[in-house]
Amino acid sequence: MLLFLSALESYGVQGRIAGAYEISPQGYVYARIWFKYLMSAQIMFILLQLFHGNM
C-alpha cells in the first residue's frame, strides 16, 4: 500500500496528465507544485481513512 501511495506522483507525471508536469531545458520532467499538493492531500486522506478504519 505504501509503495502505491509513493508512486502516485510519478505515475501522474509519467502518464503525461495535461498540465501536471513541466519539462526543464535539460529534458527532465518534474511534477508541478499544485499536482504535488494534490497527491499529498490524497495520500493523507487515504492514510487517515486507513487509521480510522473507515475505508
N, C-alpha and C positions, 0 to 999 in steps of 0.2 A: 504494500500500500504506500509506504513512504517513497519507494522508487517511482511509483506512478505519480505521486504528488510532486516530486522533484523534477520530473520530466515534462510537466505541463507547459512550462515556459518555452523550453527548447522545441517542443512539439509545435507550438503555435508559430514559432519563427521558421522552422523547417517546412511547415505546411504552407508557408507564404500567405498567411492571412493578410489581406489588404490593409495597409496602414499600421500593422502591428510590428513592423521591423524597419530598420534603416540600414543602408549599406555604406560603409566607410569608404574613403578614397582608396584604401588598400584592398578593398574587396571583402572585408569581414562583414558579417551580418549580425546586427545587435537588435535586441528587443527594445521597443520604445518604452519610455518610463511609465506611461499610462497602462501599457499592457503588463508590465511587471507588477504594478499595484493591483491590477485586476486579478492576476494569478495569485498574488499573495493573499488577497482577500478571500478568494475562492478556497485556497488551501486552509486558511484559518477557519473558515466556516465548516469545512469538512472535518477538520480535526476537532473542533468544538462539538460537532454532532456526534463524532465517534466517542468522545469522552463522556458525553451526556447520555449516550445510548439511544438517541432519537433517530438514528439513520436507518 
